[in-house]
């Protein structure tokens, strides 16, 4: 988590603000996937917090899927 928060997020800020839309979209998707994996892994330890964050993610607003029925991360 430390490396993700300190390095990856900080390096992503200029990319997301940059002119290259394809690069920004790719980085946003990678960050979204990382967040989803972190939430799945943390869910057994922090179920109420992770479920609330999961329910507010853009892709889950349409499907309204619960985090507790998602597959465990295997990567």
Residue frames as qw, qx, qy, qz and C-alpha x, y, z in Angstrom:
[[0.000, 0.887, 0.462, 0.000, 0.00, 0.00, 0.00],
 [0.339, -0.750, 0.087, 0.561, 2.82, 2.37, 0.86],
 [0.346, -0.138, 0.586, 0.719, 4.38, 2.05, -2.59],
 [0.164, 0.595, 0.703, 0.354, 1.00, 2.42, -4.27],
 [0.131, -0.916, -0.351, 0.145, 0.06, 5.55, -2.33],
 [0.342, -0.754, 0.182, 0.530, 3.44, 7.26, -2.37],
 [0.286, -0.293, 0.634, 0.656, 4.76, 6.35, -5.79],
 [0.217, 0.354, 0.814, 0.406, 1.99, 5.21, -8.11],
 [0.040, 0.846, 0.522, -0.105, -0.60, 7.81, -7.17],
 [0.187, -0.786, 0.108, 0.579, 1.90, 10.66, -7.22],
 [0.258, -0.202, 0.675, 0.661, 3.25, 9.60, -10.62],
 [0.207, 0.507, 0.803, 0.235, -0.30, 9.35, -11.93],
 [0.024, 0.778, 0.335, -0.531, -1.30, 12.94, -11.20],
 [0.040, 0.564, -0.366, -0.739, 0.56, 14.54, -14.13],
 [0.083, 0.057, 0.896, 0.432, -0.55, 11.73, -16.46],
 [0.082, 0.616, 0.776, -0.110, -4.21, 12.22, -15.55],
 [0.045, 0.825, 0.161, -0.539, -3.93, 16.00, -16.00],
 [0.311, -0.318, 0.568, 0.692, -1.94, 15.67, -19.24],
 [0.431, 0.444, -0.240, -0.748, -2.94, 16.24, -22.83],
 [0.291, 0.167, -0.892, -0.304, -2.77, 12.57, -23.94],
 [0.708, -0.163, 0.107, -0.679, -6.34, 11.32, -23.41],
 [0.881, 0.089, -0.448, -0.124, -5.52, 7.70, -24.25],
 [0.457, 0.247, -0.668, 0.533, -2.69, 7.61, -21.72],
 [0.289, -0.249, 0.421, -0.823, -4.88, 9.24, -19.06],
 [0.831, -0.078, -0.116, -0.538, -7.69, 6.74, -19.70],
 [0.788, 0.158, -0.582, 0.125, -5.27, 3.84, -19.47],
 [0.213, 0.250, -0.638, 0.696, -3.83, 5.10, -16.18],
 [0.525, -0.210, 0.224, -0.793, -7.32, 5.72, -14.77],
 [0.892, -0.013, -0.322, -0.318, -8.33, 2.17, -15.64],
 [0.625, 0.201, -0.651, 0.381, -5.18, 0.77, -14.00],
 [0.068, -0.250, 0.525, -0.810, -5.85, 2.78, -10.83],
 [0.724, -0.143, -0.010, -0.675, -9.47, 1.62, -10.81],
 [0.864, 0.060, -0.496, -0.058, -8.40, -2.03, -11.11],
 [0.384, 0.237, -0.658, 0.603, -5.87, -1.59, -8.30],
 [0.364, -0.235, 0.351, -0.830, -8.55, -0.06, -6.06],
 [0.848, -0.071, -0.213, -0.481, -10.93, -2.93, -6.82],
 [0.750, 0.129, -0.611, 0.217, -8.25, -5.49, -5.92],
 [0.124, 0.253, -0.584, 0.761, -7.41, -3.66, -2.68],
 [0.576, -0.207, 0.152, -0.776, -11.07, -3.52, -1.71],
 [0.888, -0.019, -0.389, -0.245, -11.57, -7.24, -2.35],
 [0.617, 0.169, -0.635, 0.433, -8.49, -8.11, -0.30],
 [0.001, -0.213, 0.494, -0.843, -9.43, -5.82, 2.60],
 [0.582, -0.322, -0.316, -0.677, -13.11, -6.77, 2.71],
 [0.734, -0.298, -0.606, 0.072, -12.77, -9.62, 5.27],
 [0.476, -0.157, -0.442, 0.744, -11.02, -7.23, 7.67],
 [0.070, 0.280, 0.171, -0.942, -13.05, -4.05, 7.05],
 [0.209, 0.396, 0.853, 0.268, -16.37, -5.22, 5.60],
 [0.099, 0.831, 0.483, -0.258, -18.52, -2.16, 6.23],
 [0.083, -0.747, 0.228, 0.619, -15.98, 0.38, 4.99],
 [0.189, -0.204, 0.768, 0.578, -15.00, -1.58, 1.88],
 [0.222, 0.519, 0.818, 0.111, -18.63, -2.35, 1.01],
 [0.084, 0.866, 0.276, -0.408, -19.51, 1.35, 1.20],
 [0.083, -0.613, 0.468, 0.631, -16.59, 2.35, -1.02],
 [0.255, 0.061, 0.887, 0.381, -17.43, -0.48, -3.44],
 [0.233, 0.673, 0.697, -0.081, -21.03, 0.67, -3.73],
 [0.093, 0.883, 0.067, -0.455, -19.94, 4.17, -4.70],
 [0.351, -0.286, 0.633, 0.628, -17.64, 3.08, -7.55],
 [0.413, 0.392, -0.222, -0.792, -18.94, 4.14, -10.98],
 [0.380, 0.137, -0.835, -0.375, -19.13, 0.63, -12.49],
 [0.141, -0.211, -0.928, 0.273, -21.11, -0.71, -9.54],
 [0.291, 0.237, 0.282, -0.883, -23.79, 1.97, -9.51],
 [0.581, 0.177, -0.435, -0.665, -25.49, 0.35, -12.50],
 [0.608, 0.008, -0.788, -0.097, -25.19, -3.28, -11.44],
 [0.540, -0.592, 0.242, -0.548, -25.42, -2.65, -7.69],
 [0.840, 0.033, -0.530, 0.114, -23.33, -5.76, -7.03],
 [0.623, -0.762, 0.145, -0.100, -22.17, -6.45, -3.50],
 [0.185, 0.711, -0.669, 0.116, -18.49, -6.77, -2.71],
 [0.557, -0.336, 0.702, -0.290, -19.14, -9.74, -0.45],
 [0.871, 0.263, 0.399, -0.116, -20.12, -11.90, -3.45],
 [0.470, 0.797, -0.366, -0.102, -17.18, -10.88, -5.64],
 [0.940, 0.093, -0.221, 0.243, -14.30, -13.28, -6.26],
 [0.597, -0.702, 0.158, 0.355, -11.17, -13.06, -4.14],
 [0.339, 0.852, -0.357, -0.177, -8.25, -11.42, -6.00],
 [0.968, -0.038, 0.179, 0.171, -5.89, -13.99, -7.48],
 [0.559, 0.727, -0.171, 0.361, -3.15, -11.72, -8.86]]
